[in-house]
Amino acid sequence: MTDQAVDPGGVGLLRDAPDEGRFLGRKRELKELRADIERAGLDTLSGRKAPRARVLLIAGGPGSGRTSLAVALVHQVAGDYPDGVLRVRLSEPDGTRVPVGRAARELLDALETPAPAGAAEDELGEALRTALNGRRVLLLLDDAADAEQVDALLPDNPDCLAVAVSSGPLTGIADVRPCTLGGLDTKSAVEVLSRFTGSVRVTVDPRAAERLAEQCQGQPAALVLAGGWLAARPQAAVADLARQLHTDPGRGTVVSRVLRLVHASLPASAARTLRLLSLAPAGLVDPHTAAALAGCSVESARATLDRFVAHGLLHPAGSAPSQYEVPRCLHPLLAALAEEHERPAELQLARARMLERTVRLLQSCRAITETDSAKAREKLLEMPRSLRFPSPRAAADWLRLRRPALLASARLAVADGELDTLARRLMSQLVRAMVAHFGTQAAASDLYDVHGLVLDVAERRNLPRERAAALLNLGDLDARTGRTGDALARYRAALDAGREANDPYATGRAMESVGGAHLELGDYDRAADWFGRALAERLARGEREEAARLYGRIGAAHTYAGRYGEALRDWRAAVAGHRRYGDVAAQARALSELARVQEYAGRPDESLRTCREAVEWARRAEDTRLQAALHLRLADSFERGGDPASAALHRDTAGRMLAEEDQDEESAPEPGANTCEIRSTPAED
C-alpha cells in the first residue's frame, strides 16, 4: 500500500475499479470508516435533518498511505453514490494551498457544469453547491491544507459524502469522523517488500524481512522505496538493507532516510535526474520534461523514468503512456536533495531548459493546426522530430493531458520572477495553442488565468504595452460573461497603458472597447462619443476599412438612442466605406441596418429599396441567413403596405433558404470550436 494517487491531473471522476490485490492491510481502518458512514450524526441524534454532507477524515503524515486508503474506501462504497465520485487535490506538490476557487472550478468542469471565466470564489462555491443539489455524489478531497478549504467545498446535501485526506485535524467542521493512520501491520509490511523482492528472499530470511519492516516503521512509502532498492539488486539479501539502515540511521523521517540511501546508490546521471524531478510542474513528468531538466536525450530520459517507476520512485499518471507523477511524500525530500547537491545557477538553468522545451512543444502543437500555411509547415519541418506531433488530434490530446502541468508551469514561472522573458513566451504560446485546439469559449477559464499572470509580469516589469494587451484580453472575457462594469474598468486601464506605451493599436482598441461597454450598459451618448474618438484615431492613421466598421458602431449607438437622422448619416458612411474597399459581406450587413433605421425613421419606401439592395449584396456575399432575414423583413413591409401576396412569396423564400442552410450544416463536417483568436502579448514564434 503506497501513497499513490489515482488521478494525478488534480481532479476528475474515478471510474475504474482498483486492483484489489494491490491494496494491503488497513482492514480495521476500512471497517471503521465504513461503519462511520452508517453511524447516525449529531444532527440526526438531536432530531434535526443533517444540513450538509457528512465528512470522513483520513489523517496521516506523508507516506503513510492515506490517499491509498481513501481511494480504497471510495471504490468500496462508490456503488452507493450513483451520480459519481469526484476527486480534487487541495495542495500543490510543495505543500502550497490550492485556492478554493480553482478547486471549485475543477469540480464544476468534472461535473460538466462550467462556470463563467473569472468568477469570484464565492460565486464558484455557490455554483458547485447548486450543481450538487439533488445529486448523490462522493467527494474525495485529497491533501486538504486546512478546514476552510474543505468547508467551502462541502455540498449542502446530506445525500453526499466527503472523504477528506489531510495531515492533521479539520478543526471547525462539525461532526467530522477522523481516522488517524499509523504504520502497517508486520504481515502486510512484509508482503509489500515481497512484491518487489519476490517471495524467495523473504522466505529464506523472514526475520530479516520483519526487522526491515520494523525499521521502516511500517510506513508504506518507506517500504516501497526499500523494496525498489532490493529489486534493483537481485543478489542482495534483505538482511543487507536492514543492516545498512541500522548502522546508518541518519536524521529525519524514515522515508527521507530510505530515499537518501536509494539516491546514493543510483548512478550519478540517474541520481541527478531524480532530484531535478522536484522542479516538474504539478509533480507531473513526461520524457520531454525529464530530458529538459537533466539535459539529456528524450529516449535516455524515457528509459530512466521507466526504471524509476519499476523501483517505486515514480507512479504512472493514470492510463496515459509515458506520463508519470512524483509521489507527494517524496517531492519535498527531492527538493531538499536538489538544493544540497545543485548550485542555484544549475537549478535555474534546468528550469530555463524545461520552459524552453515547453515553449517549443506548444509552438509545434499550434503549428500543426495551420495546415494551409506554408510558413507553419516550414517551421514544423525545422523542428527536431521528437518535438513534432503526428496529427492535430495527437497534439490536442497532448495539450489536454498536459493542461494541469502547463498551467502550473505558467504559475511557477511567474512566481519565480527570474525567468520572466521565458514566462511571457510560454504564456503567449499556451494561449495560442488553447485557442487553436479548444476555441476561445471552451478555454475561457484557463485563458482568464493566463492573462492574469501576463498582467502580473507586465506590472512587475513595467511593460505598458503588454499590460494593455492583458487588460484588453481580461476585459473581453469579463464582457463575455456579463461583468460589463468590470470590463469597462479594465478597458479604461488598458487605454492608460496604451497611451503610456504610445501604442496606437492598443489605444484605438481600448477606446472602441470602452464605447462597446457603455453601449452594453445603455449609455448611448458615451458609447457614441468613445466610438467617435476611436474613429478619429483610425482616420488619422489612414485605416479606412476599420473606420467604415466604426461608422457602423456609431450608427448603432445613435439608433438605440433614437437619433435616426444621425444614425442614417453614419450607416451611409459605413456602406460607402465597405463598398470602397470591396468588403461585400460587410456592405450587405450595413445596408441591412440602414434599411432598418429608415423604417424606424418613417421612410418605408426608402427602406424597401435599401432592403432589396441589401438582398442582392447578401446574395453576392453568399450569406444565406442574412438573405433569409432580409426576405422576412421585406415580407413584414409588404404586409404593412397591404400586399399579402408579395409578403407570402418572401416568407416562402426565407423558409426555403433557412431549410437548405440547416440541411447543409447537418451534412457538413463539424467545424472547429472557435476560429476567433484572443490576442495576447506579442512574442516571437
PyMOL commands that set and color helices and strands:
alter all, ss='L'
color gray80, all
select helices_A, chain A and resi 20-22+27-38+42-45+66-80+100-110+121-132+147-153+186-197+199-204+206-215+220-231+238-247+254-265+268-279+281-283+287-294+298-310+331-341+344-367+374-382+385-387+392-416+420-438+444-461+464-480+484-501+504-520+524-540+544-561+564-580+584-600+604-620+624-640+644-667
alter helices_A, ss='H'
color red, helices_A
select strands_A, chain A and resi 11-13+54-59+85-89+138-144+161-166+177-180+284-285+315-316+324-325
alter strands_A, ss='S'
color yellow, strands_A
deselect
rebuild
show_as cartoon
